[in-house]
C-alpha cells in the first residue's frame, strides 16, 4: 500500500478478506502440454546456428518453426531480456502479461510463451530448463520472470537523473533496427515486455514490491524452447549482469550469452503443425 488507508475497516472486513481465492485461469482449461511429443522431438538434435550476445548489448536471431532454441549461460552469471515476434508479422509478439496470467510469475518447462492479441497462440513452448530445480525460494523468488518489463533509459532518467544508453530496451531496439534495416524509432514501437531469462525475482512479503536477487545461473545452464511458429527473436545481455545489485549502469560485471538453434531429426515432428491464430470472430459486439 502506498500510504496509510484513509478509511476505517468496515465491521465485516475480516469476512470479506476470508473469501476463497480462485485461480483466474484454471490450468485444466489450458491446451495440454504433450511432454512425450517434445521429448521425442528433442531426443536427437542438430545444431544449425549459434550466436553470441555481447555483454550490455543485444542481437537478433531467427528460428524456423519446429526448431529448438537454447539460451545458454557462458563465462559467468548473466540475465537475458528476450523479445519474440512472428517472423512474418511483427505486430504479433510475445505477450508477457497474458503469459503471466495463464501460467505464473515465472515460467519453466511445460509453459507456453503466448503471443499478443488478437492472435493469442503459443509462439513457443519451454521444453527444458536446467534451473528447474530452483523452484520457489524462501523469499518467494523464482527464476525466468514475466513480471519485469525490461530496463529502459526513460525510467532510469526518471529515477536516477542519469542518461544511460545500454539498457535492455535500447539494446533490443538497436538489434531489431539492424536486423530489419528499419529506423530506430520504428523499431522502438515493436520492442515489448520481455521474458527475463535467468533473472531471479519476486515480491517482498510486507509491501509486495518487485525485488531481484543474484541469479543462480552458472555457465552451462540453459533455457530451451520449441518454436511453434517462425520466430524472430532478440536477446539483450542486461547491463545488470546477474542482477544482484544494480542495472541501467556500468557497475555490474557482465558476461555474454549464447543463442543456439537446433533442428530435430527428420520425421520427429510427424503430425505436428503450428498452432492457428485465435479464432475469435473479431466482432467485439458490433454486428
Ligand atoms: Zn536489462
Boltz pocket constraint, residues with backbone or C-beta under 6 A from the ligand:
constraints:
  - pocket:
      binder: B
      contacts: [[A, 81], [A, 150], [A, 151], [A, 167], [A, 168], [A, 169], [A, 238], [A, 239], [A, 240], [A, 247]]
      max_distance: 6.0
